[in-house]
């Protein structure tokens, strides 16, 4: 008796069904979803690493600036408060599957960027800070970190774009529905230009109220 004939019909049918399902998953993007999902997670982790690097620099920057007795307290306070808000959000990998939480995270990081930008501009008006080598070293580290953040964010944006195209395209969108692969949120360009521009700083005293 041959090996094939010795197999029961249901075993042959089960094998054929399994083969068809495997080929079907491959053809409908299942494997691509696995690969791109892991890529998005990896790129998101790098974004978080760079944001954490920036957050870790801030206490040293604040401590150095506090040594300038006449430094604007309001500017310093806003940096401290913005850092507190940004680090209070639990930046877990699951955050990229929650558009509302992602938006809150993005907003908090944007506020911190703006507060730091103002602090750096204001510091230019203090000769002792400009001559402080420790502060200048921290400033260089901060600028380098901001550049790393930009690179990491762009990589994440590209990965999410590729993933979302797959999630929305036919027939891979059917696979996305079956396995709950939802489109992932990305960073928006709204207010990006305003955040990246240093704020105007004026030391003119307001006119006294009459």
ABEGO torsion letter per residue (X at the ends): XBAAAABBAAAAAAAAAAAAAAAAAAAAGAAAAAAAAAAAAAAAAAAAAAAAAAAAAAAAAAAAAAABAABBAAAAAAAAAAAAAAAABBBBAAAAABAAAAAAAAAAAAAAAAAAAAAAAAAAABAAAAABAAAAAAAAAAAAAAAAAAAAAAAAAAAAAAAAAAAABOAAAAAAAAAGBBBBBBBBABGAAAAABBBBBBABBBBBBX
